[in-house]
Amino acid sequence: MTQTRTFLLLGLLMVAYLLWTGWQQQFDVQHPVQPAAPATSSALIAAPAGDVNAPAPSAKPLATSPNAVSVPPVINSRGHRITVHTDLLDVTIDSAGGTLVQARLLHYAVRPQQAERVALLDDHDNHYLVAQSGLIGAGSAVPAADADYASAKSSYSLAAGQKHLTVDLTWNDALAGISVTKRYVFTRGSYTVELQQIVRNTGTQPWSGSVWTQLVRIAPPPPKSHFGFLHDPSSFVFAGGAWYSPEDKFNKLDYSDFSKKPLARAVSGGWLAFVQHYFVAAWIPPSQQSYRFSSNVVERQGIPYYALRAVGPTFSVAPKAAAEQTIRLFVGPKRPSVMEAAAPGLDLSVDYGIFTVIAQPLHWILVQLHRVTLNWGLAIILLVLLLKAAFFKLSDKQYRSMARMRKLAPRLKALQERYADDKTKMQQAVMELYQKEKVNPLSGCWPMLVQIPVFFALYWVLIESVELRQAPFFGWIHNLSAPDPYFVLPALNAAVMLLQQHLTPAAGMDPTQAKIMKFMPVVMAVFFAFFPAGLVLYYLVNSLTGVLQQWWVMRQVERPGATKT
C-alpha cells in the first residue's frame, strides 16, 4: 500500500512540477509583446552624446540606472547593408552605426531538412535582437550612434584556407581631425567575432572617450501551449538577460527585472548576454579592464525594447597618435565546450538550475557516449543503462521490499476484511504482521527518493542540450528534440507503466486511489505526447529496465524457499 502511494506521489509530483514551471513561464510576463515595425533604425537605443539619463522626444523611458541608455529620434531609413559569409555565420552589418543586425547560424536549420537557418541576430519581425557598439566622448568628436560608416566592399566572404576575415568600417570628422575604424574580425571555426575600435587623432588637441556596446531586443513571443496548460518543455527554459562576473557568478535578468531591478555594476572579467533556448548572444569585454554593466527598457510605439549595455574605461589619444579598444561578441549555440573557450562562465548560460552540480557531469557522459555510438538516441539508452547500473543496489533493495509487500498482499487483505469495522485494530494487526515477517514498508521509499535529483537533472540535460536539437534516432523519429510524430513512444511508455502497476502491490489501497493509479498512465501519455522524443525515450527505457529488474527480483523473492533479505 505504501509503495503504491509512493509511486502515485512521485507521479503527481512530476506533473505538478511541470505545470508550475509552465505556469510561471506563461503568466510571469510583465510587458505585452507585439510585432516590431520592420523600418527600425539600427540605433534604436543608442549611446547618449551628453546626459546619459536624458530621454529622447520619440521614446518613453520605463526605467533608469546610473548608466541608463536613452533613445534618439527614430530614424525611418537604414544605411546600406554589408554582408559577411564565413564557415559558421552569415552576418549582416548596417552601415548606420556599424551595427550587427543579422547573424544566421549556418549549421542550425530552423526546421530539419530545410534551407532556412536560425537567425540569432535579426532586426525584423518579433524576434528583434541586434548588437550595437560605439564611442562616448565628453567634449570630443565621436560618431553618433547612427553615424554612417564607409566600407570598401558591400560583401565579404571567408575564402577556402583563409583563417581570418577582416571587415573595416570607417568614419571621419575632418574638422576635428578624428577618424574611427570599426574592424570586425571573423575567425574560421569560431562563433566569436572580435570588434576593434581604432581612434586616430590627426588634430592638434588630445581626444578622450569610452567604448560602449549593447544588445537590444524585444521579448520573444509567448511559449506555445496545448489546451491552455500543456506546454512544450522547451518553453520552460529561461529566456532573457544574463550577466556574469567572477565575484557574483552567473545571474539571470528576467524581462520584468529590467524595470524592477535594473542592473548597474562595475565588472572585470565578465560578460553580458541575452539567452534563449539552445542559443546565446553575448558581449565579452576584455578581462583586464573594468566595464560598467547596465540594463534598461524603453518603449517605442507601445513595444518595450530591452537593452544590456557595457561601457569601458576612459582612454585618451594624443595628437598625431592612435589607440585601439577591443571587445568580443559571441553569437552561437549553447554548447558548453564552445562557450568555455569563448569566456569563463559563459557555459553557465546552459541553465540547469539547482541541478547543475548533477546535470553537468551527466551532460559530459552523454557527449562521450555519443562519440562512441554516433547516435544521440543510442547515447541516451546507454546513459540510462549506466545510471541503472549505478543505482542497481538501491533499486534492488526497493524492489525486494515491494516483492515482500506483494507476497503479503493476501494476508493484508484478509486483515482488512476481518477488521473492516475497527481501523485501529486493523492497523495494529498490520504492524504486527510487518514485524513478524520483518518487512519495513518504508524501506523501498528511500532508494527512490535518492534517485529523484538525478531524474530531474537528466530531464534538464535532455531539454537544454543543443546537441539533441533536430538529432535523428531510428525509423520514424527524425528529430529527438521534437515530439514523436506518431505518439509511439508515449503509448509504449503508458503500456510499461500499466505493467509496472501490475507488479506493484496495491493491498490496502482505497477505491479512489486505485482509480487515480489506473488513470496515471493516460495522464503521462498525454504529457509525453508533447515532450521531445529524446526525453520520452529516456523515460521509456528507464521504466522498461526498471520493470525487468522488478520482475526478476520478485521471481527471486516469491519462489518457494526464498530467504528473507
C-alpha positions in Angstrom: 0.0 0.0 0.0 2.8 2.4 1.0 4.7 1.6 -2.2 1.8 2.3 -4.4 1.1 5.6 -2.7 4.8 6.5 -3.2 4.6 5.8 -6.9 1.4 7.9 -7.0 3.1 10.7 -5.1 6.1 10.8 -7.4 3.9 10.8 -10.5 1.8 13.7 -9.2 5.0 15.5 -8.1 6.3 15.4 -11.6 3.1 16.6 -13.1 2.8 19.4 -10.5 6.4 20.4 -11.2 5.8 20.7 -14.9 2.6 22.5 -14.5 4.1 25.0 -12.1 7.1 25.7 -14.3 4.8 26.2 -17.3 2.5 28.5 -15.3 5.4 30.6 -14.3 6.6 30.9 -17.9 3.2 31.8 -19.2 1.9 34.2 -16.7 5.0 36.0 -15.4 5.1 38.2 -18.5 5.2 41.9 -17.4 5.0 43.5 -20.8 2.9 42.6 -23.9 4.8 41.6 -26.9 3.8 43.0 -30.3 5.3 42.6 -33.7 8.1 45.1 -34.3 7.9 47.5 -37.1 10.2 46.5 -39.9 11.5 50.0 -40.6 13.5 50.3 -37.4 16.8 52.1 -37.0 19.7 50.0 -36.1 20.4 52.7 -33.5 17.1 52.4 -31.8 18.6 52.5 -28.3 21.8 54.4 -28.6 24.6 55.9 -26.6 23.9 59.4 -25.4 26.0 62.3 -26.5 25.6 64.1 -23.2 23.4 63.3 -20.2 23.1 59.5 -20.1 19.6 59.8 -18.5 18.1 62.4 -20.8 15.1 61.0 -22.5 14.6 61.5 -26.3 11.5 63.0 -27.7 10.5 59.8 -29.6 10.8 57.4 -26.6 9.3 56.9 -23.2 11.9 55.6 -20.7 10.5 53.0 -18.4 13.5 52.6 -16.2 16.8 54.3 -15.4 20.0 53.3 -13.8 23.4 55.1 -13.3 24.4 54.0 -16.8 21.0 54.0 -18.4 20.6 54.4 -22.1 18.4 56.8 -24.0 16.7 56.8 -27.3 17.4 59.3 -30.1 14.7 60.4 -32.6 13.5 57.5 -34.6 15.3 57.1 -38.0 13.0 55.8 -40.7 15.7 54.9 -43.1 18.6 52.5 -42.8 22.1 52.6 -44.1 23.4 50.2 -46.7 23.9 46.6 -45.8 27.2 44.8 -45.7 27.1 41.0 -45.8 29.8 38.7 -44.4 29.9 35.0 -45.1 32.1 32.6 -43.0 32.1 28.8 -42.5 29.7 29.2 -39.5 27.9 32.5 -39.8 26.1 34.7 -42.3 26.3 38.2 -40.9 24.7 41.5 -42.0 26.2 44.8 -40.8 24.2 48.1 -41.1 26.5 51.0 -42.1 24.3 53.2 -39.9 26.1 52.8 -36.7 28.1 49.8 -37.9 25.6 47.6 -36.1 25.4 43.8 -36.4 21.7 43.4 -37.4 21.6 39.9 -38.6 23.6 36.7 -37.8 22.4 33.4 -39.2 24.0 30.2 -37.9 24.7 28.1 -40.9 24.9 24.7 -39.1 21.5 25.1 -37.5 18.3 24.9 -39.6 15.1 26.4 -38.4 13.4 23.1 -39.3 15.0 19.8 -40.3 16.0 19.4 -43.9 15.0 22.9 -44.8 17.3 25.7 -46.1 16.3 28.4 -43.7 18.9 28.9 -40.9 18.4 30.1 -37.3 18.8 33.9 -37.2 20.1 34.7 -33.7 20.5 38.3 -34.5 17.7 39.8 -36.5 16.2 43.3 -36.9 12.9 42.2 -38.4 9.5 40.9 -37.1 9.0 39.9 -33.5 12.5 38.4 -32.9 14.4 41.7 -32.9 17.9 41.3 -31.4 20.9 43.4 -32.6 24.4 44.1 -31.3 25.3 47.8 -31.2 28.6 49.5 -30.4 30.2 52.9 -30.5 32.1 55.6 -28.6 31.2 58.2 -26.0 33.3 61.2 -25.7 32.6 64.1 -23.4 33.6 67.2 -25.4 35.3 65.1 -28.0 34.3 64.3 -31.6 32.7 60.9 -31.7 30.4 59.2 -34.3 26.7 59.3 -33.5 25.1 56.0 -32.7 23.5 56.0 -36.2 26.5 57.6 -38.0 27.1 56.3 -41.5 30.3 54.2 -41.8 32.1 53.6 -45.1 33.2 50.2 -46.2 35.5 49.2 -49.1 33.1 46.5 -50.2 29.4 45.5 -49.6 30.1 41.8 -49.4 32.9 39.8 -47.8 33.5 36.0 -47.7 36.0 33.8 -45.9 37.9 32.1 -48.7 39.0 28.4 -48.6 42.1 28.0 -46.4 41.7 31.5 -45.0 41.8 31.6 -41.2 40.7 35.2 -40.5 38.4 37.6 -42.3 38.6 41.4 -41.6 35.9 43.9 -42.3 36.8 47.6 -41.8 34.2 50.3 -41.4 35.4 53.9 -41.2 34.0 57.3 -40.0 35.8 60.7 -40.3 35.4 64.1 -38.8 37.8 66.2 -40.9 37.2 69.3 -38.9 38.2 67.8 -35.6 40.9 65.6 -37.2 39.4 62.4 -35.8 38.8 59.1 -37.7 37.3 56.0 -36.2 37.6 52.5 -37.7 35.4 49.6 -36.6 37.2 46.5 -37.5 35.3 43.2 -37.3 37.5 40.1 -37.3 35.9 36.7 -38.1 37.8 33.5 -37.4 37.2 30.2 -39.1 35.6 27.6 -36.9 34.6 30.3 -34.3 31.3 31.8 -33.2 33.2 34.7 -31.6 33.6 38.0 -33.5 36.3 40.4 -32.4 35.5 44.1 -32.6 38.4 46.5 -32.7 37.5 50.2 -32.4 40.5 52.3 -33.6 40.7 56.0 -33.0 43.2 58.1 -35.0 43.8 61.7 -33.9 45.3 63.8 -36.7 44.2 67.0 -35.0 46.0 69.3 -32.5 44.0 68.5 -29.4 44.0 65.4 -27.2 41.0 63.1 -27.6 39.3 61.1 -24.8 36.3 58.8 -24.7 35.0 55.4 -23.8 33.8 52.4 -25.7 30.2 51.2 -25.4 28.5 48.1 -26.6 25.0 46.9 -26.1 22.5 44.2 -27.0 19.0 45.3 -27.8 15.9 43.1 -28.2 12.2 42.8 -27.8 10.8 39.9 -25.6 10.2 36.7 -27.6 6.7 35.5 -28.4 4.9 33.7 -25.5 5.5 30.0 -25.3 3.3 27.6 -27.2 0.7 25.7 -25.2 -1.8 23.0 -25.9 -5.2 23.1 -24.4 -4.1 26.1 -22.4 -1.8 24.3 -19.9 0.3 21.6 -21.7 3.5 23.3 -22.8 6.4 22.2 -25.0 9.1 21.6 -22.4 11.4 24.0 -24.3 9.1 26.8 -23.1 10.2 26.0 -19.5 13.8 27.1 -20.4 14.8 30.6 -19.2 14.9 33.3 -21.9 16.0 36.7 -21.0 19.1 38.7 -20.0 22.1 37.3 -18.2 25.4 38.6 -16.9 28.5 37.1 -15.2 31.3 38.4 -13.0 34.0 36.4 -11.2 32.6 37.6 -7.9 28.8 37.3 -8.5 29.0 34.4 -10.9 26.0 33.7 -13.2 23.0 35.9 -12.9 19.7 35.9 -14.8 17.8 39.1 -15.6 14.1 38.4 -16.3 12.4 40.9 -18.6 10.4 42.2 -15.6 13.7 42.8 -13.8 14.7 45.4 -16.4 12.3 47.8 -14.8 12.1 46.4 -11.3 15.8 45.7 -10.6 17.9 47.3 -13.3 21.5 46.2 -13.5 24.2 48.7 -12.5 27.5 47.1 -11.7 31.3 47.6 -12.4 32.6 44.3 -13.6 36.0 43.0 -14.6 36.3 39.6 -16.5 32.6 39.2 -17.1 30.1 39.3 -19.9 26.5 40.4 -20.8 24.1 38.3 -22.8 20.6 37.5 -24.0 20.0 33.8 -23.7 17.2 31.7 -25.2 16.6 28.0 -25.8 19.7 26.5 -27.4 21.4 29.8 -28.4 23.1 32.9 -26.8 24.4 36.3 -27.9 26.9 37.9 -25.5 29.3 40.9 -25.4 32.6 39.9 -23.8 34.7 42.8 -22.6 38.5 42.3 -22.1 39.1 40.7 -18.7 41.8 43.1 -17.6 39.5 46.2 -17.8 36.6 47.2 -15.6 33.4 47.8 -17.6 30.2 49.4 -16.3 27.3 47.0 -16.9 23.7 48.3 -17.0 20.3 47.4 -18.2 17.4 49.5 -19.4 14.0 49.1 -21.1 12.4 51.8 -23.3 9.1 51.9 -25.2 8.7 52.7 -28.8 5.2 52.7 -30.4 3.9 50.6 -27.4 6.6 48.0 -27.7 9.2 47.6 -25.0 12.8 47.2 -26.1 15.3 45.7 -23.6 19.0 46.8 -23.6 22.1 45.3 -21.9 25.0 47.7 -22.1 28.7 47.7 -21.2 30.7 50.9 -21.0 34.5 50.7 -20.9 37.0 52.9 -19.1 38.0 56.3 -20.5 41.1 56.2 -22.7 42.9 59.1 -24.4 44.5 59.6 -27.8 47.2 62.3 -28.1 47.5 64.4 -31.3 49.2 62.5 -34.2 48.6 59.2 -32.4 46.1 56.3 -32.4 44.6 53.9 -29.9 42.7 50.7 -30.1 40.0 49.1 -27.9 38.9 45.5 -28.4 35.8 43.7 -27.3 34.3 40.3 -28.5 30.9 39.2 -29.4 29.7 35.6 -29.1 26.7 34.6 -31.3 26.2 30.9 -31.3 24.8 27.7 -29.8 24.9 26.9 -26.1 27.5 24.1 -26.4 29.5 24.1 -23.2 32.8 23.3 -24.8 32.4 26.1 -27.3 31.3 28.6 -24.7 34.1 27.7 -22.3 36.6 28.5 -24.9 34.9 31.9 -25.6 34.7 33.2 -22.0 34.9 32.0 -18.4 31.4 31.2 -17.1 29.7 31.5 -20.4 28.8 27.8 -20.3 26.6 28.6 -17.3 24.1 30.0 -19.7 23.1 26.4 -20.2 20.9 26.7 -17.2 20.2 23.5 -15.2 19.1 25.5 -12.2 19.6 23.9 -8.8 20.5 20.6 -10.5 23.7 22.0 -12.2 26.1 20.0 -10.0 24.5 16.7 -11.1 23.5 17.8 -14.7 26.9 18.9 -15.9 28.6 15.5 -15.3 25.6 13.8 -16.9 25.9 16.0 -20.0 29.6 15.2 -20.2 28.9 11.5 -20.0 26.2 11.8 -22.7 28.6 13.6 -25.0 31.2 10.9 -24.5 28.7 8.1 -25.2 27.7 9.9 -28.5 31.3 9.9 -29.6 31.2 6.1 -29.3 27.7 5.5 -30.8 27.4 8.5 -33.2 23.7 8.5 -32.4 22.2 10.6 -29.7 19.3 8.1 -29.2 21.7 5.3 -28.5 23.7 7.6 -26.3 20.5 8.2 -24.2 19.8 4.5 -24.0 23.4 3.8 -22.8 23.2 6.6 -20.3 20.0 5.1 -18.8 21.8 1.7 -18.5 24.8 3.3 -16.8 22.5 5.1 -14.3 20.6 1.8 -13.7 23.9 0.1 -13.0 25.0 2.9 -10.6 21.7 2.6 -8.7 21.4 -1.2 -9.0 21.8 -1.9 -5.3 19.4 0.9 -4.3 16.8 -0.3 -6.8 17.3 -3.9 -5.7 16.5 -3.0 -2.2 13.4 -1.1 -3.3 12.1 -3.9 -5.5 12.8 -6.6 -2.8 10.7 -4.5 -0.4 7.9 -4.3 -3.0 8.1 -8.0 -3.6 7.7 -8.9 0.0 4.8 -6.5 0.2 3.3 -8.2 -2.8 3.8 -11.6 -1.1 1.9 -10.3 2.0 -0.9 -8.9 -0.1 -3.4 -11.8 0.5 -2.8 -11.7 4.3 -3.2 -7.9 4.4 -6.4 -8.2 2.5 -7.7 -10.8 5.0 -6.8 -8.5 7.9 -8.7 -5.6 6.3 -11.8 -7.8 5.8 -11.5 -9.1 9.4 -11.2 -5.6 11.0 -13.3 -3.7 8.5 -15.2 -2.0 11.3 -12.3 -1.2 13.5 -9.4 0.6 11.8 -7.4 0.9 15.0 -7.2 -2.9 15.4 -6.6 -3.3 11.7 -3.5 -1.0 11.9 -2.2 -2.9 15.0 -2.7 -6.2 13.2 -0.9 -4.9 10.1 2.0 -3.7 12.2 2.3 -7.0 14.0 2.4 -8.8 10.6 5.1 -6.5 9.4 7.2 -7.1 12.5 6.7 -10.9 12.3 7.7 -11.0 8.6 10.5 -8.4 9.1 9.0 -6.1 6.4 9.5 -2.4 6.5 7.0 -0.6 4.2 9.2 2.5 4.1 12.4 0.7 3.1 11.6 0.9 -0.6 10.9 4.6 -0.5 14.4 5.9 0.4 16.2 4.4 -2.7 13.6 6.1 -4.9 13.9 9.4 -3.2 17.7 9.3 -3.6 17.3 9.0 -7.4 14.8 11.9 -7.7 17.6 14.6 -8.1 19.2 12.6 -10.8 15.8 12.2 -12.5 15.2 15.9 -12.7 18.9 16.7 -13.6 18.7 14.4 -16.6 15.4 16.0 -17.5 17.1 19.4 -17.8 20.1 17.9 -19.6 17.9 16.5 -22.3 15.9 19.7 -22.6 18.8 22.1 -22.7 21.3 20.2 -24.9 21.6 21.8 -28.2 23.4 18.7 -29.4 20.0 16.9 -29.4 18.3 19.6 -31.4 17.0 18.0 -34.7 19.1 14.9 -34.0 17.7 11.8 -35.7 17.3 8.4 -34.0 15.9 5.5 -36.0 12.8 4.7 -38.0 10.1 7.3 -37.7 12.0 9.5 -35.2 13.9 12.1 -37.3 14.2 14.7 -34.5 14.8 13.8 -30.9 14.1 17.4 -29.8 10.6 17.3 -31.3 7.6 15.2 -30.2 7.1 11.7 -31.5 5.1 12.3 -34.7 3.1 9.1 -34.3 3.0 9.0 -30.5 4.5 5.6 -30.4 6.9 6.3 -27.6 4.3 7.8 -25.3 2.0 4.8 -25.9 4.7 2.4 -25.2 5.6 4.2 -22.0 2.0 4.1 -20.9 1.9 0.3 -21.5 5.1 -0.1 -19.4 3.5 1.9 -16.6 0.5 -0.4 -16.7 2.8 -3.4 -16.5 4.6 -1.7 -13.6 1.3 -1.2 -11.8 0.5 -4.9 -12.2 3.8 -5.7 -10.5 3.3 -3.1 -7.7 1.5 -4.3 -4.6 -1.8 -2.5 -4.1 -3.0 -4.1 -0.9 -4.9 -1.6 1.3 -5.5 0.9 -1.4 -8.9 2.6 -1.3 -11.1 2.7 -4.5 -10.3 6.4 -5.1 -6.5 5.8 -5.1 -7.0 2.7 -7.3 -8.8 4.8 -9.9 -6.2 7.5 -9.8 -3.4 4.9 -10.3 -5.2 3.4 -13.3 -5.6 6.9 -14.8 -1.9 7.9 -14.3 -0.6 6.1 -17.4 -3.1 8.0 -19.5 -2.2 11.4 -17.9 1.5 10.7 -18.5 0.9 9.6 -22.1 -0.9 12.9 -22.8 2.0 14.9 -21.3 4.6 12.8 -23.2 2.8 13.4 -26.5 4.1 16.9 -26.4 7.5 16.1 -24.9 10.7 15.8 -27.1 11.1 12.3 -28.3 14.6 12.1 -26.7 13.1 12.8 -23.3 10.3 10.2 -23.8 12.9 7.7 -25.0 14.8 8.1 -21.7 11.6 7.6 -19.6 10.6 4.6 -21.7 14.0 2.8 -21.4 14.3 3.8 -17.7 10.8 2.4 -17.0 11.3 -0.8 -19.1 14.6 -1.6 -17.4 13.0 -0.9 -14.0 10.2 -3.3 -14.8 12.6 -6.0 -15.9 14.7 -5.7 -12.7 11.5 -5.6 -10.6 10.2 -8.8 -12.3 13.5 -10.6 -11.8 13.7 -9.6 -8.1 10.1 -10.6 -7.5 10.8 -14.0 -9.0 13.7 -14.5 -6.6 11.7 -13.3 -3.6 8.5 -15.2 -4.3 10.0 -18.5 -5.3 9.5 -21.3 -2.7 12.2 -21.5 -0.1 13.4 -17.9 -0.8 15.2 -16.4 2.2 14.2 -13.1 3.7 16.8 -10.5 2.8 
